[in-house]
Amino acid sequence: MTGQIPDFSLLRNLGVLDLSDNQLSGPVVELDGLERLTRLSLRQNLLTGPLPDFSGLSNLALVNLWGNQFCLAPGTWVSGSSVIVKAQLAALSLVTCAAADLASAPAAPKNLQAIASEETVTLRWDAAANADSYDLRVWDSIDRSWGRIGRGLAETHFAHSVVTDGRNYYYQVRARDGSGVRGAWSELLFAAVVQQPFRPPPRSLGLDLFFQKYVDVDGVAVVAPSEVPDAKMNQAREIIGSVLVGRPDLLETLAANDARVEFFGYWGEAGDGPIGWEAEVTQQDPNCEHFLQEFAHLVRRALEEQPEGEAFRLRLEDVYMAAMEDGLWRGGPASVGVEGYWAETVKYWLWGVLPDSVAADGSGLAEYDAEVASLIGEVLGEASVPSYCKP
């Protein structure tokens, strides 16, 4: 294989890329979009130019660039998503790039702008150094895939026909020189054709483009794809506030740990983001059952972070063991571990009623499992849920 490295930027699910022992040449400029890449080997090629920025490849665990002629752009340093990747790159002992190295590919176009009017988005950008033509690509929040809308454009403007069903659009432009060598894509540009009450989450959260709706609930992020109704976002805000009323300390702990609630897509699709304190919930959720269970897990973690957290955990484990010894919750989700027990019983406590499969006589949690009802009441005494969450 010869020439510039192929454009893999649209293969967002690519996990392993091995192009070792070829005759690839020129710069490498299009790795930033490969968020799922875990292994990369470009060993023994003829690649030149500035070392690519690997800091955005959060899943990358192995990189092998030996046998090429990369350099470090002035004022930059080796960047990687982990200590291991940084060490692998630092071992290359790269020299500082000369002017010729920096000119090996066209610069990324700057100042990409969009003006939306009716069913058209008009794009404009500044001309890039060494550019002979431009490529444009677009991503929308319903189809959720990148596509080319312009290739080999001679001008620095383009009119893109769009639909007005509430989807968001993202654009990038790149330059090609007279030999067809590609430069890097420009910074991502967001364009909302229809103004919406919920904007996309800030990039600082480290979430992928799957999530297009965002609301901050006292530091707890609620995020969702475009197809999740706005009503679900408002409900999430109301539920969180109702469950944690009287416990601002728990909200502070959740916020300090970057807790977030993530809605699945219509068909159960999930987005990517930093692993941590997240609750994944569905939009098809009668009586908020799934939401209450998943959010209860976050509440438990916040309780365990409080000064009395260790005592709370020990008491919860004791209450769980006592319930199991008494034969309660047999065969149900509440019997499978202390975490599941907590989530199920918090849900029933908030509902104020048990299902017939647990207590056919219509008794409540306090009658069926008094110890856990007492514990929940002590830590969440003022909590409630809106009427639409009641069976």
BELVEN-V595487 format. One record per residue. N is the residue number from 1. PSI is psi in whole degrees, -180 to 180 (NA if undefined). OMEGA is omega in degrees with one decimal (999 if undefined). D_CENTER is the distance of its C-alpha to the mean C-alpha in Angstrom with 1 decimal. Layout:
BEGIN
{{N & PSI & OMEGA & D_CENTER} {N & PSI & OMEGA & D_CENTER}}
END
This chain:
BEGIN
{{1 & 132 & -177.9 & 34.7} {2 & 174 & 177.8 & 35.5} {3 & -170 & -179.9 & 34.2} {4 & 150 & 178.9 & 30.8} {5 & 136 & -179.5 & 27.9} {6 & 158 & 179.8 & 26.6} {7 & 107 & 179.0 & 23.6} {8 & 10 & -169.9 & 20.7} {9 & -20 & 178.7 & 18.0} {10 & -9 & -178.6 & 17.6} {11 & 73 & -171.4 & 17.2} {12 & -19 & -178.7 & 13.4} {13 & 8 & -179.1 & 14.1} {14 & 127 & -177.2 & 16.9} {15 & -35 & -177.9 & 17.2} {16 & 132 & 178.0 & 20.6} {17 & 113 & -179.6 & 22.6} {18 & 107 & 177.6 & 26.2} {19 & 34 & -178.3 & 28.6} {20 & 154 & 171.6 & 31.1} {21 & 49 & 172.3 & 34.8} {22 & -166 & 177.8 & 34.7} {23 & 36 & 179.0 & 36.1} {24 & 142 & -176.6 & 32.9} {25 & 173 & 179.1 & 33.6} {26 & -174 & -175.8 & 32.2} {27 & 163 & 173.5 & 29.0} {28 & 116 & -170.8 & 25.5} {29 & 0 & -168.3 & 23.2} {30 & 42 & 179.4 & 20.3} {31 & -12 & -170.6 & 18.1} {32 & -24 & -177.7 & 15.3} {33 & -2 & -174.6 & 13.4} {34 & 68 & -172.8 & 13.8} {35 & -24 & -176.6 & 10.5} {36 & 1 & -177.7 & 12.0} {37 & 128 & 179.1 & 15.4} {38 & -30 & -178.6 & 17.1} {39 & 134 & 179.5 & 20.7} {40 & 125 & 175.0 & 22.3} {41 & 117 & 174.1 & 26.1} {42 & 26 & -175.0 & 28.0} {43 & 142 & 174.0 & 31.0} {44 & 62 & 169.3 & 34.4} {45 & -163 & 179.3 & 33.8} {46 & 33 & -175.1 & 35.1} {47 & 143 & -177.1 & 31.9} {48 & -178 & 175.6 & 32.5} {49 & -178 & -177.0 & 31.0} {50 & 144 & 176.1 & 28.5} {51 & 131 & 179.3 & 26.2} {52 & 157 & 176.1 & 22.7} {53 & 116 & -177.8 & 19.9} {54 & 4 & -173.1 & 18.0} {55 & -25 & -179.3 & 15.9} {56 & -6 & -179.0 & 12.7} {57 & 81 & -169.3 & 13.1} {58 & -21 & -178.3 & 11.5} {59 & -2 & -176.7 & 13.0} {60 & 126 & -178.4 & 16.3} {61 & -20 & -178.2 & 19.2} {62 & 131 & 176.7 & 22.3} {63 & 133 & -179.4 & 23.5} {64 & 111 & -178.9 & 27.2} {65 & 15 & -177.4 & 28.5} {66 & 149 & 175.1 & 32.2} {67 & 19 & 175.2 & 34.9} {68 & -172 & -176.8 & 33.5} {69 & 48 & 177.0 & 34.4} {70 & 161 & 176.1 & 31.3} {71 & 171 & 178.3 & 31.8} {72 & 126 & 177.5 & 30.0} {73 & 143 & 179.8 & 29.9} {74 & 136 & 178.6 & 31.9} {75 & 3 & 177.7 & 30.1} {76 & 174 & 180.0 & 27.1} {77 & 169 & 178.9 & 26.5} {78 & 127 & -179.0 & 25.0} {79 & 137 & 178.4 & 21.2} {80 & 163 & -177.1 & 19.1} {81 & -8 & -179.8 & 16.0} {82 & 166 & 177.8 & 18.4} {83 & -38 & -178.4 & 22.0} {84 & -47 & -179.7 & 23.1} {85 & -42 & 177.9 & 21.8} {86 & -41 & 179.8 & 23.3} {87 & -40 & 179.0 & 26.5} {88 & -38 & 179.1 & 26.7} {89 & -39 & 179.9 & 26.4} {90 & -30 & -179.2 & 28.8} {91 & -13 & 178.4 & 31.3} {92 & -19 & 178.8 & 31.8} {93 & 58 & -174.3 & 33.7} {94 & 148 & 176.1 & 33.0} {95 & 166 & 178.1 & 35.4} {96 & 139 & -177.4 & 34.6} {97 & 141 & 171.1 & 34.3} {98 & 170 & -178.8 & 37.4} {99 & -39 & -179.7 & 37.5} {100 & -35 & 178.3 & 37.9} {101 & -40 & -177.7 & 34.7} {102 & -22 & -179.5 & 32.7} {103 & 10 & -175.8 & 34.4} {104 & -15 & 176.7 & 33.6} {105 & 152 & 177.6 & 30.9} {106 & 150 & 177.4 & 30.6} {107 & 156 & 176.0 & 28.6} {108 & 131 & 177.7 & 25.3} {109 & 147 & -179.0 & 26.3} {110 & 165 & 174.2 & 25.7} {111 & 41 & 174.1 & 25.7} {112 & 128 & -177.2 & 24.1} {113 & 154 & -179.8 & 24.7} {114 & 139 & 173.3 & 24.6} {115 & 118 & -179.0 & 27.0} {116 & 132 & 176.8 & 26.5} {117 & 120 & -177.6 & 29.7} {118 & -111 & -175.5 & 30.3} {119 & 29 & -178.7 & 28.9} {120 & 138 & 170.3 & 28.5} {121 & 119 & 178.9 & 26.2} {122 & 123 & -176.3 & 28.4} {123 & 140 & 175.6 & 26.8} {124 & 151 & 178.6 & 28.6} {125 & 163 & 178.4 & 28.1} {126 & 145 & 176.6 & 30.4} {127 & 141 & -178.9 & 32.3} {128 & 149 & 177.7 & 31.1} {129 & 138 & 177.2 & 33.6} {130 & 17 & -177.9 & 35.1} {131 & 136 & 173.9 & 33.5} {132 & -30 & 178.6 & 35.6} {133 & 176 & -175.0 & 33.1} {134 & 150 & 171.9 & 29.5} {135 & 145 & 176.7 & 26.7} {136 & 143 & 172.9 & 24.2} {137 & 158 & -176.0 & 21.1} {138 & 148 & 173.8 & 19.0} {139 & 134 & 175.3 & 15.8} {140 & 157 & -167.0 & 15.9} {141 & 2 & 173.4 & 13.6} {142 & -52 & 176.7 & 16.0} {143 & -29 & 176.9 & 16.9} {144 & 51 & 174.7 & 13.5} {145 & 151 & 177.7 & 15.3} {146 & 145 & 175.7 & 16.9} {147 & 148 & 178.6 & 20.7} {148 & 133 & 176.4 & 23.5} {149 & -6 & 177.9 & 25.5} {150 & 135 & 179.1 & 28.0} {151 & 134 & 179.5 & 29.5} {152 & 34 & -179.1 & 32.4} {153 & 132 & -179.3 & 32.5} {154 & -25 & -177.2 & 35.4} {155 & 168 & 179.5 & 34.5} {156 & 37 & 175.0 & 31.8} {157 & 157 & -177.0 & 31.0} {158 & 141 & 176.7 & 29.9} {159 & 122 & -177.6 & 29.8} {160 & 125 & 177.1 & 27.1} {161 & 131 & -174.7 & 27.9} {162 & 171 & 175.0 & 25.1} {163 & 155 & -173.2 & 25.0} {164 & 51 & -179.4 & 24.9} {165 & 15 & 177.9 & 23.2} {166 & -3 & 179.2 & 20.4} {167 & 152 & 174.8 & 17.9} {168 & 153 & 178.7 & 16.3} {169 & 146 & 174.8 & 17.1} {170 & 140 & -176.3 & 16.0} {171 & 151 & 169.3 & 18.7} {172 & 150 & 177.7 & 19.6} {173 & 148 & 175.0 & 23.2} {174 & 162 & -178.2 & 24.9} {175 & 155 & 170.2 & 28.5} {176 & 144 & 175.6 & 31.0} {177 & -176 & -176.7 & 34.3} {178 & -20 & 178.1 & 37.6} {179 & 1 & 179.9 & 37.2} {180 & 4 & 179.2 & 33.9} {181 & 131 & -176.8 & 31.8} {182 & 143 & 169.8 & 28.3} {183 & -176 & -179.8 & 26.7} {184 & 154 & 174.3 & 23.1} {185 & 149 & 176.9 & 20.9} {186 & 174 & 173.0 & 20.9} {187 & 152 & -178.3 & 18.1} {188 & 135 & 177.5 & 15.8} {189 & 124 & 178.1 & 17.6} {190 & 137 & 177.6 & 16.4} {191 & 119 & 176.2 & 19.2} {192 & 114 & -179.9 & 19.6} {193 & -38 & 177.0 & 22.7} {194 & 126 & 179.8 & 23.0} {195 & 136 & -173.7 & 22.5} {196 & 154 & -179.0 & 20.3} {197 & -23 & -178.6 & 20.2} {198 & 120 & 180.0 & 16.4} {199 & 167 & 176.1 & 14.8} {200 & 156 & 178.8 & 11.2} {201 & 153 & 177.3 & 9.3} {202 & 147 & -178.7 & 10.6} {203 & -24 & -178.5 & 9.3} {204 & -19 & 178.3 & 10.4} {205 & -14 & 177.2 & 7.5} {206 & 26 & -179.0 & 5.8} {207 & 154 & 178.3 & 2.5} {208 & 178 & -171.7 & 4.0} {209 & -9 & 176.6 & 7.1} {210 & -39 & -177.0 & 7.0} {211 & 120 & -175.8 & 6.7} {212 & -3 & 176.1 & 10.1} {213 & 143 & -173.2 & 11.7} {214 & 138 & 170.5 & 11.6} {215 & 139 & 178.9 & 14.4} {216 & 122 & 179.1 & 15.3} {217 & 86 & -179.5 & 17.7} {218 & 42 & 177.7 & 19.6} {219 & -12 & 175.1 & 16.6} {220 & 122 & -178.3 & 14.6} {221 & 132 & 170.5 & 11.5} {222 & 122 & -175.4 & 11.5} {223 & 151 & -175.9 & 8.9} {224 & 156 & 172.0 & 9.9} {225 & 171 & -172.8 & 10.5} {226 & -34 & -173.5 & 13.8} {227 & -10 & 176.7 & 16.1} {228 & 126 & -177.1 & 15.7} {229 & 148 & 177.1 & 18.9} {230 & -32 & 179.8 & 19.2} {231 & -34 & 179.1 & 21.4} {232 & -35 & 177.3 & 18.7} {233 & -43 & 178.2 & 16.9} {234 & -39 & 178.3 & 20.3} {235 & -42 & 179.2 & 21.1} {236 & -43 & 178.2 & 18.1} {237 & -42 & -178.4 & 19.3} {238 & -41 & -178.8 & 22.8} {239 & -47 & -178.9 & 22.3} {240 & -45 & 179.3 & 20.5} {241 & -37 & -178.6 & 23.3} {242 & -40 & -178.1 & 26.0} {243 & -36 & -175.0 & 25.0} {244 & 18 & 175.5 & 24.9} {245 & 134 & -177.5 & 27.8} {246 & -3 & 178.4 & 30.2} {247 & 63 & 177.2 & 27.6} {248 & -24 & 178.3 & 26.1} {249 & -36 & 178.1 & 26.1} {250 & -39 & 175.7 & 23.5} {251 & -42 & 178.9 & 21.3} {252 & -41 & 179.2 & 21.8} {253 & -42 & 177.3 & 20.8} {254 & -45 & 179.9 & 17.6} {255 & -40 & -179.3 & 16.8} {256 & -25 & 179.8 & 18.0} {257 & 17 & 177.4 & 15.6} {258 & 41 & 179.3 & 12.5} {259 & 145 & 177.6 & 12.5} {260 & 154 & 173.9 & 10.3} {261 & 124 & -176.7 & 11.1} {262 & 124 & 174.3 & 8.8} {263 & 138 & 170.0 & 11.1} {264 & 162 & 172.3 & 11.6} {265 & 179 & -175.8 & 12.9} {266 & -38 & -178.6 & 16.7} {267 & 17 & 178.2 & 17.4} {268 & 12 & 178.5 & 15.1} {269 & 149 & -180.0 & 12.2} {270 & 150 & 175.7 & 8.9} {271 & 174 & 179.9 & 5.4} {272 & 146 & 175.8 & 3.7} {273 & 175 & 179.6 & 3.0} {274 & 138 & 177.8 & 6.6} {275 & 134 & -179.2 & 9.2} {276 & -128 & -176.9 & 11.4} {277 & 82 & 178.9 & 12.6} {278 & 145 & 174.4 & 10.6} {279 & 122 & -179.4 & 12.5} {280 & 124 & -173.6 & 11.7} {281 & 160 & -178.8 & 14.2} {282 & 154 & 179.1 & 15.9} {283 & -21 & 173.7 & 17.5} {284 & 90 & -166.0 & 20.8} {285 & 77 & 179.4 & 21.8} {286 & 137 & 179.3 & 25.5} {287 & 20 & 176.9 & 26.5} {288 & 24 & -171.9 & 23.0} {289 & -51 & -177.9 & 23.7} {290 & -41 & 180.0 & 20.3} {291 & -48 & -177.2 & 18.7} {292 & -39 & 178.4 & 21.6} {293 & -49 & -176.3 & 21.4} {294 & -40 & 179.2 & 17.7} {295 & -30 & 177.0 & 18.1} {296 & -34 & 177.1 & 21.3} {297 & -42 & 177.8 & 19.6} {298 & -40 & 179.2 & 17.8} {299 & -42 & 179.0 & 21.3} {300 & -44 & 179.9 & 23.0} {301 & -39 & 178.1 & 21.0} {302 & -39 & 177.3 & 21.7} {303 & -39 & -178.8 & 25.3} {304 & -15 & 177.6 & 25.6} {305 & -10 & -179.3 & 24.6} {306 & 164 & 178.7 & 27.5} {307 & -34 & 179.6 & 30.9} {308 & 17 & -174.0 & 32.2} {309 & -40 & -179.2 & 29.2} {310 & -42 & 178.7 & 31.2} {311 & -39 & 177.1 & 33.9} {312 & -47 & -178.2 & 31.6} {313 & -45 & -179.8 & 30.1} {314 & -41 & 179.5 & 33.6} {315 & -41 & 178.1 & 34.9} {316 & -43 & 179.1 & 32.1} {317 & -40 & 178.5 & 32.9} {318 & -43 & 180.0 & 36.6} {319 & -41 & 178.7 & 36.1} {320 & -48 & -179.2 & 34.1} {321 & -39 & 178.8 & 36.8} {322 & -40 & 178.8 & 39.6} {323 & -40 & 179.2 & 38.0} {324 & -40 & 179.0 & 37.8} {325 & -29 & 178.5 & 41.4} {326 & 1 & 178.4 & 42.5} {327 & 19 & 179.4 & 41.1} {328 & 153 & 173.8 & 38.6} {329 & 21 & -173.5 & 35.5} {330 & 128 & 177.1 & 36.9} {331 & -2 & -178.6 & 34.9} {332 & 172 & -179.5 & 32.0} {333 & -30 & -178.6 & 28.4} {334 & -14 & -179.9 & 29.8} {335 & -6 & -174.0 & 31.9} {336 & 76 & 175.1 & 29.2} {337 & 156 & -175.3 & 28.5} {338 & -33 & 179.9 & 28.5} {339 & -46 & 177.2 & 24.7} {340 & -37 & 177.2 & 25.2} {341 & -47 & 179.2 & 28.5} {342 & -49 & -176.5 & 27.0} {343 & -44 & -179.6 & 24.3} {344 & -45 & -175.8 & 27.0} {345 & -33 & 174.3 & 29.7} {346 & -43 & 178.2 & 27.6} {347 & -48 & -178.7 & 26.9} {348 & -35 & 178.0 & 30.6} {349 & -42 & 178.7 & 31.6} {350 & -36 & 177.3 & 29.6} {351 & -35 & -176.1 & 31.0} {352 & 13 & -178.6 & 34.5} {353 & 150 & 175.5 & 35.6} {354 & 149 & 176.7 & 35.3} {355 & 158 & 179.9 & 35.2} {356 & -28 & -179.4 & 38.5} {357 & -20 & 178.7 & 37.3} {358 & -48 & -177.5 & 37.3} {359 & 93 & -176.6 & 40.1} {360 & -16 & -177.9 & 42.2} {361 & 4 & 177.5 & 44.6} {362 & 11 & 179.5 & 42.1} {363 & 159 & 179.5 & 41.7} {364 & -177 & -177.5 & 38.8} {365 & -38 & -177.8 & 36.7} {366 & -31 & 178.4 & 39.3} {367 & -34 & -175.2 & 42.0} {368 & -46 & -178.0 & 40.2} {369 & 80 & -171.5 & 38.4} {370 & -35 & -175.2 & 39.8} {371 & -46 & -179.0 & 38.5} {372 & -34 & 176.5 & 34.8} {373 & -40 & 178.4 & 35.4} {374 & -42 & 179.9 & 37.2} {375 & -47 & -179.9 & 34.4} {376 & -42 & 179.5 & 31.7} {377 & -35 & -180.0 & 34.2} {378 & -39 & -174.6 & 34.7} {379 & -21 & -178.6 & 31.1} {380 & 38 & -169.4 & 29.9} {381 & -37 & -177.1 & 33.3} {382 & 2 & -174.9 & 32.5} {383 & 150 & 175.3 & 29.4} {384 & 177 & 173.7 & 29.6} {385 & 154 & 177.8 & 27.6} {386 & 162 & -176.0 & 28.3} {387 & -31 & -179.1 & 30.9} {388 & -8 & 175.5 & 28.6} {389 & 0 & -177.8 & 27.1} {390 & 137 & 176.3 & 30.7} {391 & NA & 999 & 32.1}}
END
